[in-house]
């Protein structure tokens, strides 16, 4: 099959041109918008199945390695799925350990490391400790750009974003067009409550980063992650004391 050969989209009735040109983007954005409405009340498995049926081998999962929930969920529908991990160079040792454990415990997934062009040492030699002086730029260089470059290989990505995570995520669609990265973004557990999430982990023995049990419900880079204060949302420990609330991957 050539890169420009048309592939039917089974649930959409439109043509999927594998070269990501303007026509493909226009058609796929319409598909995503329609699916975002139609799948609002669908189960997570139904949402993942929609992504697999429409995008086949060109769908990937992104994982922060706080847990393996979405990696496991997608692999039950699509064994062998690529799971993208942003290896920023600033992660907790526990996060790297969780990534390595996921690769062993879940042979149905394939870990793909996305890394910045510069090493941490080279970046700090050129710019100083950006994680303290300009965390937005640090996230851009070590997360946003590597993810964008890695996602260029795919037509859709599946995330673990949930609406209850933080006020900034309360209106997250089930399926949306990701204009920044030029592909479809699928959020199959966006509507899950904390109870549904923890039950999925408990019922299936899903791997969790040990830092979660130590009081870190949202885990990012070590220099920019703290335990939330009592009564605050799960992401309040990210960039604590700063106006920054998102790394730029999801808004």
C-alpha positions, 0 to 999 in steps of 0.5 A: 500500500502506498502512502497516498492510497486511500483507506476506508474509515469504517465508521465514518464513511469518508476516505482516510488519506494516509499522507497527512495533507490538508484534505486529510486534516479537514476530513479527520477533524470532521470525523473527530468532532462527530465522534466526540458527540456520538461517543460521549456516553460510550464505554471506554472500551467502545471508545478505544475500539472506535479509535482502533477501527478508524486508525489501525496501526497509526494509533498510539497511547501516551503514558506518564507512567503514574499507572498503566491504566490506559496502556492496559485498556488499549492493549485489550483491544489492540495488542502490540500498541505503541505506548509513548513515554516522554523521557525528559531526563528529570523523572523520578527513579520510580517513574523510570522503574514503572516504565520498565515494569510496564514493558515486562508485565504487559508484553501486549504493549511496546514502549517508545521513548520520546526524548528531546534533542538536547540532553539535560546536561547540554540544555542546562549548559546552554540555558541554565536550570530552566525548570526553575527559571522558565518552566514553561520553556523547559516543558516546551523543549523536553515535552511538547517538541518531542511529543509533536515530533513522535506523534508525526508517525501517527494519526491518533493518540490516546490519553489518560486525561480525566475531567475530574483531574483539575478544573482546567480539564473539566470540559475535555472531549471524549474525541477531539481534533488536536490542531497543535499536533495535527491528529486526533486525540482520544480521551477514553476515560475522560468521564471516569470518576475517581472511584471508577479509576481506582476500581479499574486498578484494583479489579485488574491489578494494574501497575501503579507508580509507587509514588502514588501510594506515597501521596503523589496522585499526579506525577511529573518531573521530579523538580516540579512535582510536590505532594498536593496539600489537603483538600486540593485537586490532584494536580495542585502539586505540579509546579506548586506555587507558580501560575503554571498548571499544565505542561503544554501537552493538553492545553 
